[in-house]
Amino acid sequence: MDPLIPVSDGMDETRDLLISVAGTVANGALLATVAAALIGLIMWGFGTALNMPSLGSRGVQTILGAVVCAVVCAGLNAWVAWFGEQAVSIWH
């Protein structure tokens, strides 16, 4: 076997592995996102109740960051699958 010829079967298996790993990472990130959103809600609530606008605004920013993170995590599998398809098409 010539070592300079790429094995295309390995790329398919690598793509499946990357999708599996990305799904696992996305699940962990979604759990962290929910925790961040809850912390942001608590900060926002305390900031409003205690008349501390800086704490309330930090809570709102935390919630917005958690929403953006959730959107990215939701699309992670699609991104990895798309890039995997591109890699397979490059090697064929």
C-alpha positions as CSV (number, residue, x, y, z in Angstrom):
1,M,0.0,0.0,0.0
2,D,1.4,3.4,-1.0
3,P,1.4,5.7,2.0
4,L,0.7,8.8,-0.1
5,I,-2.7,7.7,-1.3
6,P,-5.4,8.8,1.1
7,V,-7.8,6.2,2.4
8,S,-11.3,7.5,1.7
9,D,-13.0,5.0,4.0
10,G,-11.2,6.5,7.0
11,M,-12.7,9.9,6.3
12,D,-16.2,8.6,6.5
13,E,-15.5,7.0,9.9
14,T,-13.8,10.1,11.1
15,R,-16.8,12.2,10.1
16,D,-19.1,9.9,12.1
17,L,-16.8,10.1,15.1
18,L,-16.7,13.9,14.9
19,I,-20.5,14.1,14.7
20,S,-20.8,11.9,17.8
21,V,-18.2,13.9,19.7
22,A,-19.8,17.1,18.7
23,G,-23.2,15.9,19.9
24,T,-21.7,15.0,23.3
25,V,-20.0,18.4,23.6
26,A,-23.2,20.1,22.5
27,N,-25.2,18.3,25.2
28,G,-22.8,19.4,27.9
29,A,-22.7,22.9,26.5
30,L,-26.5,23.1,26.5
31,L,-26.6,22.0,30.2
32,A,-24.1,24.8,31.0
33,T,-26.2,27.2,29.0
34,V,-29.3,26.4,31.0
35,A,-27.3,26.9,34.2
36,A,-26.0,30.3,32.9
37,A,-29.5,31.4,32.0
38,L,-30.8,30.5,35.5
39,I,-27.9,32.4,37.1
40,G,-28.7,35.4,34.8
41,L,-32.4,35.2,35.8
42,I,-31.4,35.2,39.5
43,M,-29.1,38.2,38.9
44,W,-31.7,40.1,37.0
45,G,-34.3,39.4,39.7
46,F,-32.1,40.5,42.5
47,G,-31.0,43.6,40.6
48,T,-34.6,44.6,40.1
49,A,-35.7,43.8,43.6
50,L,-32.8,45.5,45.3
51,N,-32.8,48.5,43.0
52,M,-29.3,47.8,41.6
53,P,-29.4,48.5,37.9
54,S,-25.9,47.3,37.3
55,L,-26.6,43.8,38.6
56,G,-29.8,43.7,36.6
57,S,-28.1,44.7,33.4
58,R,-25.4,42.0,34.0
59,G,-28.2,39.5,34.5
60,V,-29.8,40.5,31.2
61,Q,-26.4,40.3,29.4
62,T,-25.9,36.8,30.9
63,I,-29.3,35.7,29.6
64,L,-28.5,37.0,26.1
65,G,-25.2,35.2,26.1
66,A,-26.9,32.0,27.1
67,V,-29.4,32.3,24.3
68,V,-26.6,32.9,21.7
69,C,-24.7,29.9,23.1
70,A,-27.8,27.7,22.9
71,V,-28.3,28.7,19.2
72,V,-24.7,27.8,18.5
73,C,-24.9,24.5,20.3
74,A,-28.1,23.6,18.4
75,G,-26.3,24.1,15.1
76,L,-23.1,22.3,16.1
77,N,-24.1,18.9,14.7
78,A,-25.1,20.5,11.4
79,W,-21.8,22.4,11.2
80,V,-19.7,19.3,11.8
81,A,-21.7,17.3,9.4
82,W,-21.4,19.9,6.7
83,F,-17.6,20.3,7.2
84,G,-17.3,16.5,7.3
85,E,-19.1,16.3,3.9
86,Q,-16.7,19.0,2.6
87,A,-13.7,17.0,3.8
88,V,-15.0,13.8,2.2
89,S,-15.5,15.6,-1.1
90,I,-12.0,17.0,-1.0
91,W,-10.4,13.6,-0.6
92,H,-12.4,11.9,-3.3
